[in-house]
Amino acid sequence: MRKQRVYYSSPLDALIAVSKRLGLYESQQGMDSETFVDLYRKGQMPDDIAFVEWANDYQHYLALHQQVERVMRAAA
């Protein structure tokens, strides 16, 4: 399967899109992303592609969240 690159017009748009994906993972697996990543980092979750993508999306979410917060603080 070939990955498709998606471009967003702002970090906020990207944050919203990643948040929606995280919500899908969470409802499918019945746990929140923070709990999942903690278990994943401890090696208590399998390394199948869906979990790797979930972990990567969560890291992306954290980075985008910090970026949006910095922009908001600078604008205030």
Order of alpha helices (4+ residues) and beta strands (2+ residues): alpha-alpha-alpha
